[in-house]
Amino acid sequence: MGVAYGARHHEGEVTMPRFSWLMLLWLVLPGASAGAGEPVEDAPQTSSDRGWFENPTRTRGLLGSTALPLHAGEGLFGQQAVFATVAEVGLSERVSLSVASAFPVYAMARLFSDIPFSLMAGLKVSRPLSDKLHLAFGVQGGSFDTDLYLLDTINAVGAYGILTYGTGDAHVSLTVQPFVAWGSFHSGSVMVLPMLGGFVRLGEHWGLAGEVALSPINGISGAFGFATAGARFMGQHWSLDLGLLAEQQWKDTDKPSVLPGGSFLFHWR
């Protein structure tokens, strides 16, 4: 979505810049990743009933993920939240692998000179509990060289669980993710990020999505919350998200900040 530069100080404490917590989210959220699960026989096929193609974005929210399945060999590639280049592939009907990096965007912005390192990877295992209920677990982590004074490198490793109810065309997901984050000038700290998100497909080629999250524990970042909402446009082999993100850090007395954002991904089967 975006990153603002500069450090903030609260009563002598150095905290992350206003939007640099997005870098932390990028490292720990199962964003654009898809939990692959076994198909359930005789499961409702809302898309097929309406004559629509299968929703290729069913596995992800605007920033987070769902527990709905990628098929074996199915995948996606593109830009999420503008600055992150992501890729995801279903290794089987239960397991998926994701990788992401901000390297391509930084490389172009800096004309391929003095490019900071960034890499995230994650593995997810999922299974259906019923025709409409899926449960996924995974691990994810990485490192992001912020190239910012008083922050430098941010690292994070975490595990997460996702419970999704619904179909590929209409679903709600609850994600809970504890993680450990540390940086060049910050010792390790444990944080947790619960998130609730959903999507509804209103037409063959579009729908609405949204997420809300709250990180109540102070760590490398202060406690914060955010909400996203946007429209999703799709074809069988592409998707485009356009939306807004509102963020509030609890130590700030400012009003919530609002950022525009977008993602564009290619999908294959």
N, C-alpha and C positions, 0 to 999 in steps of 0.2 A: 504494500500500500504506500509506504513512504517512510523516510527516516529523517529526523531533524538532527542537527549537529550542535554540539556544545554541552557542557556538563552542568548539572543542577546541584545546588547545595541546600541542605535542610539542617539547620542547627549544627553545622560543622560536619555533617555526614555527606559524603560524595555519593550521589546516586546516578543511575543511568539517565541519559538525555531523554527529552520529552517523548520521542518516538523510537528510541533505540531498543526499547523493550520488544519492538516488532522483530528485531534480530533474534532475540531470545525465543519468541514464539516460533520463528522459522526453524529454529533448532529442535524444539521439543514437540510442537504439534504434529500429529500424523497428517499433515496437510497434503492434499492431493494424493494421499496413499489410499489404497483400496484393499480391504480385507476380503480375501477370496474364501468362499464357502461352498460346501457341497450343494448342488441343486436339489430341491425337494420335489418329488414327483407330485404331479397334479396341483402344483402351486398356482395361485391366481396369476394370470398374465394380463394385467391391465392394459399395457401397451398393445399387445396382440389383439385383445378384445376390441380395441378401438381402431385397429388397423395401423397403429403407429409403430415406428421402429423402436427397438429397445433403447432406453435412455443410457447413453454412454457415460453420463456424469453421475450415475446413481451411487457411485462409491465415494463421493467427496462433497463437502460443503464449500462455502466460500473460502474459509481458511482451514477448517478441520477436515475430518473424514467421517465415513459411516462404516458400519460392519457389513454392508451389502457386498455381494461377491463380484470380483473380477473373474472371468473365465480363464482357464489355462491358456497362455499365449496371448491373451488380451493385454493391451497396454495403452499408455498415454505419454505424451511429451509436449512440453511448451513452457510458457511463462505463467507463473502464478504470482498474484499480488505484485505484478510488474517486474520486480527485481530478481525473483528466484526462478532459475531454470530447473524444471523438475522432470523426472521420468519415473514411470511405474510400470511393472510388468507382473502378470500372474504366473508364478512358477508352476502352480497346480491349481486345482479347484479349491484349495484351502490356504495356500501360502502365496504371499506377494512380497516383492522387494521394491523398495523405493530409494532413489538418490536425488539429491538436489544441490545446487551451487549457485552463488551469485557471481561466479567468475566471469561468465560471458558478458553480463551487463557492465561490470566494472571494467572489463577489458576494452569494451567499445567506448565507455565514458572516458577512459584514461589513455586512449589510443595505444593500447597494449603495452603500457609502460608502468612499472611499479604497481602491480596488481595485487591486492591483498588476498590471502587464502580464505576459502570458504568451502565447506563440504559437509553434507548431512547424508546419513544412510539409515534405513530402517527395515525391519522385517516384521510381518504381521501374519498371524494364524487365526482363522475364524471358522465358525461352524454355525449352521442354522439350528435353532432350538425348535422352531415350528415353521410353517409356511410364511409367516410374517415377522418372526422374531429372530434376529441374528445377534450373536455375541462374538466379539473379536478381542484378542490380546496381542500386544506387540511391544517391541523395544525400538528405541530410536535415539540417535545422538549425533553430535558433530561439533565442528569448530568454526568460528566466524571471526576473522580478523577485522575488527571494526575500523581500524586505522584512525580512531578518535582519541584525543588526549584524555587521560585518566580512565580510559576503558580498555583500549588495545584489544586483546583477544578475549572472546567469550566462548566458553565451552559448556556443553550440557549433555547429560545422559539421563534417559528416563524410560519408564515402562507405562503402559496405558491399557485401559479397558474401554470398550465401546459397546453399548447396547442399542440396537436399532430396531424400531418397530415400524412396519409398513411395507410398501412395495417400492419398486424403482421409480414410480411416478409420484408417490406421496409417502413421506416417511419422517420420523422424528428420531434423533440420536442423542444419547447422553454419553459424554466422554469424561472420564476421570483419569488424570495423569499426574502422578508424583514424579519429580525429577530433581537431580542434583545439578547445580550450575555454579561455575567458578570462572574467574578471569585473571588476567595478568596482575591486576591490583586488587583482587577480591578473593578471599578464601571461599572454599566450597560451602554452599548452603542448600538446604532442602526446601523446595517449594512445591505447591500443588496447584493444578489448573483444572477445575471442573468446567464443563462447557455443555450447553444445550443448543442443538441446531435442528433445522428442518427444511424440507423442500416440498413444493407442490407443483406439479406439471399442469399448466393451464391450457396448453395447446401442444400440437405435435412438435413444434420447434421452439417453445419457450416455457418458462416457469419462474417462480419466485423462491428465493432462498434467504435464510437468515440464521444468525448465531448470537448467543450471549454467553459471556464467560466472566469469571471472577477469580482472581488470584489473591487470596486473603492474607498470605504469609509474606512478611518482609524477607528478602534475601539479597541476591545480587541486584535485583530490582525491588523497589518498594511495592506495596500492595497496589493492585490496579484492577480495573474492569474494562471490558469493551463489548460493543455490540456491532454486528454487521447486518446489512440488509441490501438486497440487490436483485436484479433481473438476470436470468440465465437464458441464453440463446444457444441452440444446438442443431447440429445435423448428425448424420450417422458417423461421421469421422472428424468432427470438430465441435468445440464449445467455446462460448464467449460469456464471461461474467462481467457485469458492470454494476458497481454498487458504492456504498458509503460505509466507512468505519468510524464509530464514535468511541473515544477513549478517555478515561479519567483515572489519574493517579491520586490515591486518597490523601496524600500529603499536600497536594496542590490545592490552592484556593481558587484557581482559575475554573472557568466553565469547561465542560467537556470539549475536547478538540475533535473536529470532524475532518476526515480525509477521504478523497475519492480513490477508487481503486479498480483494478480490472485484471482478468486472467484470460489467456487464450491458449487452448490446448488442442493438439491433434490426437485422435483416438484411432486404434486399429483393433481388428479381431483376427 
